[in-house]
Amino acid sequence: MCAFQVEPTATILEIKSMFHKSSNLSADSWTVVFTEAKSLKDEDILQQLPVGTTATFYFRDLGAQITWAKVFLAECAGPLFIYLMFYFRLPFIYAPKYDFTTSKHWVVHLACICHSFHYVKRILENMFVHRLSPGTMPLRNIFKNCSYYWLFAAWMAYYINHPLYTTPYYGQQQVKAALIIFLFCQLGNFSIHVALRNLRQPGSKVKKIPYPTKNPFTWIFMVVSCPHYTYECGSWVGFTLMTQCVPVAFFTLIGFIRMTVWAKGKHRNYVKEFRDYPTLRSAILPFIL
Amino acid sequence: MSAPAMGTAKAAHSEASHKKKKGPGALATAYLVIYNVIMTAGWLVIAVGLVRAYLARGSYHGLYYSIEKPLKFFQTGALLEILHCAVGIVPSSVVLTGFQVMSRVFLTWAVTHSVIEVQSEDSVLLFVMAWTVTEIIRYSFYTFSLLNHLPYVIKWARYTFFIVLYPMGVTGELLTIYAALPYVQKTGLFSVTLPNKYNFSFDYYTFLILTMLSYIPLFPQLYFHMLRQRKKVLGHTQDYSKVE
């Protein structure tokens, strides 16, 4: 227990840092502050809280935390490099005679370019486009999250870059169609991310309904609440078609299920938050889901 | 590791706790009683079948064949329990129940039924005996609990027999899977190799080895969980009798 004297205009963030200094907790150890009534945010100001001239605050140590930004980076950088390890056929993956060889099928090269492009785009979006909340999650979560992306990437990459890989059944036609779908959805996904970013001014916490803009890729907002998930699923469907690989199909399916759950949650929040939310919109698949 | 199915630890706990739990409705209770009675009867049939076959043959070798059909029928029927949890008439975790039942069904069909050569192994008898005793106790436990007339001896048996039955069942299961390995490798059972147009492969032999390895972390966890449950459920009544 410790006592501080602070100005009425002090924010919770300032009180937190006073607490950290006096209690030898490292800055990495995020703490949650709450009074008897409720938990508090960093921006809350003392004089606006329902407390008297003395206030009792409780601090809870959440343990080692990691920011969303770092988690996303790890989640995306992993598959990028793991896939390339299989593409370049590093030793101990396939039979030694194949070490450092490259596939003779051009679709395998195309798949590598697409997969890498997808994750590079994601990393860049995380750095420059997304306005991520400054929130954190427990450090342990990073293992759970990363293993999902990393293991799936390894599983897919193993088969696509395998010396015994079989090219798609309908050949060039299939690959070309798949590539068009993939690129279309990547562009769409990017357009939505930009549109969502422009929805909010930096630092503002006002929530707004996203609407179609001049960019045709955003017109899907007319019928869907979370088109970035729609486009992301579309990209992976394209990639599945391009590689004709069961593990990729499996990853696409699981991803679709996860994203549908997230989309339904976001859609519900929109509907709850805004009275005038467009009724035509579904969560992720137009008119279906 | 599915030898004594853990089942609804929560159902037992709700007896020991004092708060009223929102249980299944009258119709669901009736259905569950019928289900559990049928399952108890089914596993009794298997038990009797084993004893009769032993007495008739004079040896305990190859008894699997005498109870093969009821074993498959009633063990597979347990899949319904996943549905019970999903629908909510049984207060257990779908994932946990699913895992338990699927591992039993896996051993019954994907190992014992599919690899004919292991059916004459003694290890099969080991886990079948463990399962039989466990299930008879477990299903009668549920039946009596649902009817709110649980004899202490059944509760005691449920939370005590596992101490021997669980390791016994696990041993039988592991030995059976191990016995199946050479045949799986030789015949390539359930395996898919490259190249193929789906660009997918699956090696059942490796999968079985990984399954066996998974017992190492999982069995102790489940076993100690049951021991803790035992303390909680049986420990209580001892305290009450001390008070008197």
Interface residues (C-beta under 8 A of the other chain):
Chain A: Y159 I160 H162 L164 Y165 T166 Y169 T243 Q244 C245 V246 P247
Chain B: L194 P195 N196 K197 Y198 N199 F200 S201
